[in-house]
């Protein structure tokens, strides 16, 4: 990979990892789904999980979705420059699954249910 490609890949990775490290909305959701009890505790408390901050959570998830989508597109663009084809396939599968997962959480966070 060229230097410019490495820079762009690191920018896209940072777009996903910085919000995930600070607030971990996706990791918290996956962790809460895997708990088999009536008392679900988050992996890490975050202000985003409060009901008052749904709009901020939606914005963070949308930002992460764009980052993961750009990572997936970027990996497709540089696929000829990656020597290890198995690693490339694993990275594409992981980035595609994470993109779908973040999009799913974004769509759930942006739905307004009123009674």
C-alpha positions in Angstrom: 0.0 0.0 0.0 1.1 3.5 -0.7 1.5 6.1 2.0 -1.7 7.9 0.9 -3.6 4.7 1.1 -2.3 4.0 4.6 -3.2 7.4 5.8 -6.8 7.1 4.5 -7.2 3.7 6.0 -6.0 5.0 9.3 -8.4 8.0 9.1 -11.3 5.6 8.5 -10.3 3.3 11.3 -10.0 6.2 13.6 -13.5 7.4 12.7 -14.8 4.1 13.9 -12.4 3.3 16.8 -12.4 6.7 18.6 -16.2 6.7 19.4 -16.1 3.0 20.1 -13.3 3.4 22.6 -14.8 6.5 24.3 -18.4 5.3 24.5 -18.6 1.8 23.1 -22.2 1.8 21.9 -21.8 -1.3 19.6 -19.8 -3.3 22.1 -22.3 -2.5 24.9 -25.2 -3.6 22.8 -23.6 -6.9 21.8 -22.6 -7.5 25.4 -26.1 -6.8 26.7 -27.7 -9.1 24.1 -25.4 -12.0 25.2 -26.5 -11.8 28.9 -29.0 -14.4 30.0 -30.5 -12.7 33.0 -33.3 -10.3 33.8 -30.8 -7.8 35.2 -28.8 -6.7 32.2 -25.8 -4.5 33.0 -23.7 -2.7 30.4 -20.1 -3.6 29.9 -19.2 0.1 30.4 -21.5 2.9 31.5 -21.9 5.5 28.9 -23.9 8.7 28.7 -25.2 7.5 25.3 -27.3 4.8 26.9 -29.5 7.3 28.8 -32.9 7.9 27.1 -32.2 11.7 27.0 -29.3 11.2 24.6 -30.8 9.1 21.9 -30.1 11.8 19.3 -26.4 11.9 20.2 -26.3 8.1 20.1 -27.9 8.2 16.6 -25.2 10.7 15.4 -22.4 8.6 16.8 -23.7 5.4 15.2 -24.2 7.2 11.9 -20.6 8.5 12.1 -19.4 4.9 12.8 -21.6 3.6 10.0 -20.0 5.9 7.4 -16.5 5.0 8.7 -17.1 1.3 8.4 -18.7 1.7 5.0 -15.7 3.7 3.8 -13.3 1.1 5.2 -15.1 -1.6 3.3 -15.1 0.4 0.1 -11.4 1.3 0.6 -10.5 -2.4 1.1 -12.2 -3.2 -2.2 -10.3 -0.5 -4.0 -6.9 -1.7 -2.7 -7.6 -5.4 -3.0 -5.0 -5.9 -5.7 -2.3 -4.5 -3.4 -2.9 -6.8 -0.5 -0.7 -9.9 -0.8 -2.5 -12.1 1.7 -5.8 -13.0 0.1 -7.1 -14.8 3.1 -6.5 -11.8 5.3 -8.3 -9.6 2.7 -11.3 -11.9 2.7 -11.5 -11.9 6.5 -11.2 -8.1 6.7 -13.9 -7.7 4.1 -16.2 -10.1 6.0 -15.6 -8.4 9.4 -16.0 -4.9 8.0 -19.2 -5.9 6.2 -20.7 -7.6 9.3 -19.7 -4.6 11.5 -21.2 -2.2 9.0 -24.5 -4.1 9.0 -24.5 -4.3 12.8 -23.9 -0.6 13.2 -26.6 0.2 10.6 -29.0 -2.0 12.5 -28.2 -0.2 15.8 -28.5 3.1 14.1 -31.9 2.2 12.7 -33.1 1.1 16.1 -31.8 4.2 17.8 -33.5 6.5 15.3 -37.0 4.9 15.6 -39.3 7.0 17.7 -42.1 5.0 19.3 -44.9 7.1 20.8 -48.0 5.8 22.6 
